[in-house]
Amino acid sequence: MYQFHVADDHPLFRNAILEVIKRHYPDSIVGESIDLDSTINALEHKHETDLLLLDLRMPGSQDLFGLIMVREKFPSIPVAIISADEEGDTINRAMGHGASGYIPKSCSPQLIHEAIRTMLDGGRWVPEDFRNRLTPVDDEEKDLAAKIATLTPQQYRVLCYLREGWLNKQIGYEMGITEATVKAHITVLFRKLGISNRTQAVIMLGKMSLNEVKSA
């Protein structure tokens, strides 16, 4: 009996994944979540999860942060990225940062099952067109990912607002915290990332950014 967890804020695709699992693994246990915080909380109570299917850009999981965070906290849990983003660079980088597979949301139920079966058997899966095109992620990006993995989801959210040029007061209002708390988060994330100002933060986060894809 397998244990799955499906983390995706899009109900239609989440249900499509659940249907594939229900059809081919009817006795399995399946957890669900719609953002990164609830996903991490669920996995903390389910270390025996056989496969996590993780939306690339659900709330709290902008760019590669969700994957990086999950791989840091739960290295024994295989992660399959699910996304509308079918860019080769995105697929390559996701696999380079520890994903066991990459399932585009355009895949048929048959392909989704093939991908899940492959990963449950300990293999890696990407769409056929990309299987001979994967290359290693460079050491600079790996080092940066390791630093970003030390951030809490809230600290990462602050970092993303810094990239957008938001003022501390704006960030505090959006997140429902005081301006002093925002400043405290910035101090800590600067220390963790080994930087000293907002410009460096923007440059650093930009190196981890992916091309924007609607409904990813």
N, C-alpha and C positions, 0 to 999 in steps of 0.2 A: 504494500500500500504506500503510495507516494504522498508527500506533502508539498503543495504548491502555495505560492503567494503571488497574487496579481496586483500590481501597483500601477494604477492608471486612472486619471480623472475623467476620461472620456467613456461614458456608460456604454455606448454602442460597441466600441472595440473591446472594452473589458468583458462585456457579455459574449462577444465572439470568441475570445480566448477561453472563457469559462465553458462555452459550449463544446469546444474542441477537447478540453480536459474531461468534461463530463462524459463525452462520447467514447473516448479512448481509454480513460482511466476512471471508470465509474465508482471505484471504491476509494478514490483519493480524498484527502482533506485539503480544502482550498481556503486560504485567507484572502481578504481583499483590503485595499486601502486606496486613498485618492490624493495623498500628498506625501512628501518625504518624511515629515515628522511622525505621522501615524504608521508609515512603513517601518521606520527604524524601531518604533515602540513595539510593533507586532513581532519583528524579527528578534528582538531582545527576549521574547518569551517563546520563540520557536527556532532555536538553534539547529533543530533537526530538519529544517526546510530543505527539500531536495532540489528545488529550482525556484528562483525569484524571477518573475517577468516584470521588468521595470520600465515604465514610460520614461523616455529621455528628458522630457520637459514638463513634467507635472509640477504643480505648485511646490516650491521649495527646492526644485531640482533643475535649476537653469543650467544649460550647457552640460558639462560632464560632472557637475558636483555630486549629483545623486549617486552615480556609479562609483565615483571616487570615495565618497563617504561610506557606502555600503561595503565596498571591497576592503576598506580599512577596518571597519568595525566587525565584519562578518566574513573573514577571508575563506572560510570553508564552504560558504553557500554559493553555488553557481548562479551567475546572473545573466539573464537574457534581456538585452535591450529591445524594447518595442518602440517604434517611432515612424512618423510619416516622412522623416528625413532620409532620403535614399542617396545622399551624396557620398561618393567614395571616400572622401577625406574624413567624414563623420564616422562612417563604418570602421575605417582603418584605426582611427584614434580610440574609438570605444573598445575595439578588440585589444588595442595596445595597452589600454588601462585596465585590463583584466576581465572584460566581458567574456562569457563562454559562447555567446551567440548574439546575432543581430537580426531581428525580425522586422522588416518593413511592414507597415500597416496595410500595404496593398497586397500582401501575401494571401493566397487562398487558404482555406481551412486545411487542405491536404498538405501544403507546404508548412503551415504552422505546426501541424502534427509531426512532420518530418523533423523540423527543427527541435521541437521538444524531445522527441525520442532520441535524437542524436546527443543532445546535452545530458539527458538522463543516463545515457550509456557512457558518459565521460568524455564525449567528443566536443568539438567546436563546430558552430554552424553559422554561415553567412550565405546570402544569395549566391547562386552559382556564378553570376557574372563577376563576382569579387573574390572568388576562392583562390585565384592565383595572383592576386594583386595586393595582398596585405604586406605592409612593411613595418618594421619596428618603430615605435615612438622614440624620438631622440631623448638623450639623457637630460637635457635642460627641461623638457616638458615633464618628464618623470619626476625630477626634483621639485618642480613647481607643484605638481599634483600632490606630492607628499606633504608639502607645506599647507596647501589648501585643505587637505584631509584633516588637519589639526583644528580647523575652524568649526565652531558649532553652526547649525543651520541659521541661527539668528545673526551670528557674526558674518556669515556669508551673505545673508540678505542685506546687511548694512554695506558690505563691500560692493554689492551690485548697485545699490543706490549711489554710492560714491562714483561708480563708473558713469552713471547717468548725470552726474554733476549736481546732485541734490545737496541742499544745505542741511546741517544737523537738525534744525528746527523742522524742516519738511520731512526728514526721515523719521523723527520722533513722532510727528503727527500721524504719518502713514502706518507706523508700527505700533502705535498706542503706548509709547514709552516716553520718558522724559528726555530732554536734550542732554542732561548730564549722563544718562544711561547710554545714549548714543555715543557721546564722547568717550565713555569708558570702553564701549565695544571697539571703537576705532583704535584706541590705545592698545588694546589687547591684540587685535588683528594685525596691526602694524608690527608689533613685537613678534608675533607668530610667523609673519611673512618675511621678516627681516628688512622692512622698509621704514621710511620716515615721513612720507608725505602722500597726499592724495594723488599726485601725478604718477608716482611710482605704483600706487595701487591700481590706477586705471590701466597702466601699461602691463602690469603683471596679469590682471584679470583678462585683458584683451588677448593675451597669448593663449588662454584656455578657452576662448570663445569659439562657438560654432556658428556657421551660417544660419540665419534665422529662417525657419520654415513654419508656416502657419499650421496649426493643429498638430504639432509634433508630439 
